[in-house]
Amino acid sequence: MNQNLMQSGLAADSARPATTVTAEAPKRGWIQALASLTLAVAGWQATPAAATELTFDPSALGLSGTTFSFDALYGGEASVLSNARLPDNSLVWYEEGYLSIGMATLNGVPVDTTGLGTDYSLYVHFAISGTGAGQNASGLIELVAAEGVTSFDVAPLTDWPYATAYALNTGATYTLATVDLVDWHAGATVVSLSPLEMDLWTTLTATLNNQSNGALSSSAMSTLVSGYFDHPAAGNQILGGGAVVIITGGTDVLSFSSAVPEPSSWALMGAGVLVGGLSLRRRRQG
């Protein structure tokens, strides 16, 4: 998880005489203004994130295909999840793989993605590690466009972690965006013990960083991406008594939204500031 740490300081000026500051009780007008603004901000934060429309233009990368807009992407996964117990019994895990995009929707309706899967491919490459059920997850997540057809599979290995996921590209690849993790949760439900079978699920919330030179555009200043990945036991292969899970099936969804407040929230904030301003004006005139 990437975190930006901001530090601020106040430089002391030894040539400036010391100034005594006396704290005063807050004036009533300021109290009303602050209360109104607090309610406005609370309304802003409580507002659910609205769907954000993104547009992908293959021609900006020299690829053939139809330009389309979307707010959700759907695909299938090929990945390898490895986990181990440390001497203190804590769980550490690592997952690397690919999410192959096969469909896009806008407001719940499939859109025309002519060229996707033939002239070019879209996929997500990820390499994430963490502890416990997703805590402290960090790593690389990137949205990639590739010329031509891309195939995805898992190749067996002779040693740990026994398998690796790979993408076989037939043409050039382009990174459209990277993703900064905000939140990541994972879980498993044991379906049977003999043989061992587990249903797996993962959810994530992250920030999308556009790097596509015009190929990918968003209607929001800051685009959020949330993911839900559901993998039934029927699509999982378990090795080493659960130490390694090969995932090759299930349902994977990426939804895009924005943290920008909706018009109603802006109106509430404006009303709060206006009420506070009128209160101050009446006080000065009184």
PyMOL commands that set and color helices and strands:
alter all, ss='L'
color gray80, all
select helices_A, chain A and resi 28-46+58-61+233-235+240-242+263-285
alter helices_A, ss='H'
color red, helices_A
select strands_A, chain A and resi 50-51+54-56+68-70+72-85+91-106+109-110+120-131+135-147+150-156+163-169+173-193+196-210+216-218+223-231+236-239+244-247+251-258
alter strands_A, ss='S'
color yellow, strands_A
deselect
rebuild
show_as cartoon
